[in-house]
Amino acid sequence: MSRQVGDHRGHSTDRRRHAAATERHLILGGFGLALLVGGVLIWRFWGAAAAALGLFCMGSILTLFGLLWLILWLMERLGGES
């Protein structure tokens, strides 16, 4: 059976949505990697209390980024397109 032009077998062709999803996955993966590697290195060299403080700081940063994203998302939704 030959493939016809435009036959993507269930795959989305929306490149913007794919780019946005890829960017989101890379950002979350980067934070996860920083959290894991940074936490292990802090724990290894300075102990559990310092690692807990590092986790708290990373959580605070993630919370601030989440709030900023929420504000921008709400502004986009409420502002509409002109």
Secondary structure as UniProt FT lines:
FT   TURN            5..6
FT   TURN            9..10
FT   HELIX           15..46
FT   HELIX           48..79
//
